[in-house]
Amino acid sequence: MANSTNNLYPAAVIAHLFNITERHVNRLAKDGVIQKAARGKYELVTCVKSYVRYLQESSAGGNILNTDFGTENIRVKKLTADKLQLEVDLLKGNLIPRSIVDEQINNIILSARAKLLILPTRLAKVAINAKSLKEIENAAQTIIYESLSELSNAEPYQINEIMGTTGKIKSVAMGRTTPIS
């Protein structure tokens, strides 16, 4: 079976040694993983080295052998430092948790929605008593500007007002404080 003069072996021997099929040996040769020395013959030592290298690379996702652990260590330390800095900034009040921002934006949107939905009612009251179209138009403009002014004058909320001393989010009222006319 073995060619003792130049250590060439048929695909069947290589397949048996690697515990794979002859077809797989031929596919490995076609893919360039192992090299054929002659028609249907393979040099044993070269094939074993090539196949072991192939298995090492494929088992590690193809990159563990090329990983620079010094660079990875620096990357991990930088990420850890960034995380700690974010935590410090949060404790100092320089950052606001996203959940609080989301809640406040939602409150602002709900307030704007309420102001828009009440417009027809307010305008209808004015239109009933109005003597001219121009009077209705001026009243509509005034009501819209009042609503926009109320929305734009909303005070920005501070982290301590929202979080309180307990560290839990307090309910913060938003929207109209005066009765609708």
C-alpha positions, -999 to +999 in steps of 0.1 A: +000+000+000+027+025+009+054+036-015+085+034+007+108+053-017+091+087-015+064+083+012+034+086-013+002+071-002-032+066-020-063+086-010-077+055+008-048+055+033-050+092+039-088+089+043-084+061+069-057+081+088-079+112+089-110+092+096-128+107+066-140+094+032-119+093+001-143+118-015-136+142+014-098+137+008-103+146-029-124+177-019-097+188+005-071+185-023-094+204-047-099+232-021-061+234-016-061+222+020-038+193+012-016+188-019-015+158-043+020+147-050+010+125-080-021+112-095-042+099-066-011+099-043-004+121-013+028+128+006+020+117+041+039+142+063+028+172+043-008+161+043-009+155+080+006+190+087-017+207+063-048+189+076-039+197+113-034+234+104-068+233+086-086+218+116-070+243+140-081+272+119-116+259+114-122+250+150-113+284+162-133+303+136-103+308+115-088+336+136-077+324+170-042+316+157-039+352+144-053+369+175-031+395+192-039+390+228-021+422+238-045+442+215-075+423+228-064+430+264-061+467+256-096+467+240-112+450+270-095+475+294-107+504+273-143+491+272-142+486+310-129+521+315-156+535+292-183+517+311-170+530+344-169+565+331-205+563+320-214+551+355-195+580+371-212+605+347-246+590+356-239+593+393-228+629+389-260+637+371-243+644+338-263+616+321-300+608+322-311+572+319-329+565+286-360+553+303-364+587+319-359+605+286-383+582+269-409+588+296-405+626+293-407+626+255-438+605+258-453+630+282-446+659+259-461+641+230-492+632+250-495+669+261-492+681+225-518+655+215-542+667+242-538+703+231-544+694+194-575+673+203-591+702+223-587+727+195-620+719+177-639+723+210-623+756+218-628+769+183-664+758+182-672+778+213-656+809+197-673+802+163-708+801+178-705+836+193-684+851+165-699+878+142-675+874+113-651+849+097-622+872+105-631+870+142-631+831+140-597+832+122-582+855+148-595+834+177-582+802+161-548+818+157-548+830+193-558+796+206-531+778+185-504+803+196-515+798+233-512+760+229-478+763+212-466+788+238-476+765+267-458+736+250-426+756+244-425+771+279-425+737+296-397+737+320-369+712+314-369+686+341-338+681+363-326+646+371-331+652+408-367+663+403-374+632+383-353+607+403-358+621+438-337+611+467-348+575+465-332+569+431-366+559+417-385+579+391-411+602+405-443+610+386-439+644+370-471+662+359-470+679+325-495+698+305-521+725+312-524+738+347-552+763+339-587+754+330-597+753+293-618+783+283 
